[in-house]
């Protein structure tokens, strides 16, 4: 069955960029909570550092997705596996938080499922 790999990449990038926006919103939430006295400086700094590291990792993952060669003859599951491996390797080699691997894999699975339906 033919699946549009260009569409797969476009939707995956939208999903990953949306995830990065959610993480940026969380950074703002911690800063606002700190201003209101609901979150200590320590908690805000620790969580913000983690979130910013995850955002940096997502930016790297997005670049991997943008730069990946997409061949329409390649099966969708092969493209997904290749991107999964490339993203996992980049996250591990750059020492980004391990949770980012799960986030990216969920987005890959979600978009692959959508394209297949």
BELBEL-V341105 format. One record per residue. RES is the residue in three letters. PHI is phi in radians with two decimals (999 if undefined). PSI is psi in degrees with one decimal (* if undefined). D_LAST is the distance of its C-alpha to the last C-alpha in whole Angstrom. Layout:
RES:PHI:PSI:D_LAST + RES:PHI:PSI:D_LAST
This chain:
UNK:999:138.0:11 + UNK:-1.47:129.7:12 + UNK:-2.17:139.4:10 + UNK:-1.34:102.9:12 + UNK:-1.24:-32.0:14 + UNK:-1.12:-41.3:16 + UNK:-1.13:-41.1:13 + UNK:-0.97:-48.8:12 + UNK:-1.12:-43.8:16 + UNK:-1.07:-44.9:16 + UNK:-1.20:-40.0:14 + UNK:-1.05:-43.3:15 + UNK:-1.10:-39.9:19 + UNK:-1.07:-45.0:18 + UNK:-1.09:-44.9:17 + UNK:-1.17:-40.7:20 + UNK:-1.17:-35.4:23 + UNK:-1.14:-39.6:22 + UNK:-1.08:-42.2:22 + UNK:-1.09:-38.9:26 + UNK:-1.11:-40.2:27 + UNK:-1.06:-41.7:26 + UNK:-1.16:-38.1:29 + UNK:-1.13:-38.1:31 + UNK:-1.08:-36.6:31 + UNK:-1.16:-38.1:32 + UNK:-1.05:-46.1:35 + UNK:-1.09:-39.8:36 + UNK:-1.06:-42.8:36 + UNK:-1.15:-41.1:38 + UNK:-1.11:-44.5:41 + UNK:-1.12:-40.9:41 + UNK:-1.11:-34.8:41 + UNK:-1.16:-43.4:44 + UNK:-1.07:-39.5:46 + UNK:-1.39:-4.0:46 + UNK:1.42:12.3:47 + UNK:-1.54:-19.7:44 + UNK:-2.29:129.8:43 + UNK:-1.21:161.4:46 + UNK:-1.02:-41.5:46 + UNK:-1.07:-49.9:46 + UNK:-1.10:-43.0:42 + UNK:-1.05:-47.3:41 + UNK:-1.14:-44.5:42 + UNK:-1.10:-48.5:41 + UNK:-1.21:-37.4:37 + UNK:-1.13:-41.4:37 + UNK:-1.08:-43.1:38 + UNK:-1.11:-47.4:35 + UNK:-1.08:-42.5:33 + UNK:-1.14:-34.0:34 + UNK:-1.17:-41.1:34 + UNK:-1.14:-39.2:30 + UNK:-1.10:-43.6:30 + UNK:-1.07:-40.2:32 + UNK:-1.12:-40.6:29 + UNK:-1.11:-38.1:26 + UNK:-1.07:-39.8:28 + UNK:-1.17:-42.0:28 + UNK:-1.08:-43.4:25 + UNK:-1.04:-39.1:24 + UNK:-1.16:-38.0:26 + UNK:-1.07:-44.7:25 + UNK:-1.12:-43.0:22 + UNK:-1.10:-39.0:23 + UNK:-1.47:-12.7:26 + UNK:-1.15:135.4:23 + UNK:-1.23:133.7:23 + UNK:-2.08:117.1:20 + UNK:-1.93:124.1:20 + UNK:-1.11:-20.0:18 + UNK:-1.38:-18.3:19 + UNK:-1.30:132.9:18 + UNK:-1.09:148.3:15 + UNK:-1.03:-41.2:12 + UNK:-1.16:-30.7:14 + UNK:-1.22:-42.1:17 + UNK:-1.10:-45.4:17 + UNK:-1.07:-43.9:15 + UNK:-1.11:-40.4:18 + UNK:-1.13:-43.7:21 + UNK:-1.16:-40.7:20 + UNK:-1.01:-47.1:20 + UNK:-1.13:-45.0:24 + UNK:-1.11:-42.2:25 + UNK:-1.19:-45.1:24 + UNK:-1.04:-45.1:26 + UNK:-1.08:-45.3:29 + UNK:-1.10:-42.7:29 + UNK:-1.10:-45.9:29 + UNK:-1.17:-43.8:32 + UNK:-1.20:-29.3:34 + UNK:-1.58:-0.3:34 + UNK:1.04:37.0:35 + UNK:-1.33:160.9:32 + UNK:-0.99:138.8:32 + UNK:-1.04:-29.7:30 + UNK:-1.02:-26.8:28 + UNK:-1.10:-32.8:26 + UNK:-1.06:-46.7:24 + UNK:-1.10:-40.5:23 + UNK:-1.06:-46.8:22 + UNK:-1.17:-42.2:20 + UNK:-1.10:-38.7:18 + UNK:-1.10:-40.0:17 + UNK:-1.18:-41.8:16 + UNK:-1.04:-46.4:14 + UNK:-1.12:-41.3:12 + UNK:-1.09:-47.3:11 + UNK:-1.23:-39.2:10 + UNK:-1.05:-44.6:9 + UNK:-1.08:-43.1:6 + UNK:-1.06:-45.8:5 + UNK:-1.13:-35.6:6 + UNK:-1.24:-25.4:4 + UNK:-1.44:*:0
